[in-house]
Amino acid sequence: MKTKKGFNLRTICGENIIVAEGIENIDFSRIISMNESSAYLWKKIQGQDFTSETLTQLLLEEYDVDEQTARADVDALIAKWLEAGIIE
């Protein structure tokens, strides 16, 4: 998987928001907000190929969480990112 070009993380009024940059990505029908851990993961993998294992490992390295929980959270996050159209 890979993050789609033109989607960048910005902090706006204390909120982590994915901003679509470039004419091909303009769609103001929804805002993509990220919590601290999803923003951390986005920063780590933006512009790189990644797998669910990559994200799981990053969570395990950064947060005090067991592997089963990290894996479940990553699976849910990937599903949301795919639905939002910000990864491919």
Steps between C-alpha positions, in 0.01 A plus 500: 500500500600862464360839596344679204694794365356837591363408844701661778465515875462848648423619852217754492374650825657212691334234282689257272332529161577342163500776241455428130746703296481526123205551268442125453437451873252779567194364678359710781223255589688361801788573731743225594599543863761281670568429864854508640591139418361503144678831434823346632461206261417727205815707560712185513370343177406796280650456154620145573373153432367336817313195623274438797803338666698822453228701676464240776874509568499880512219496757682243712818709495326827593214401733452269796260262327491124447545357151143368468351842579746678270419262214124546545537878515715500185248286310221743593715801409594359160132435425416862588787638291393288202140616537617862517706445185827625645700179446525258214 
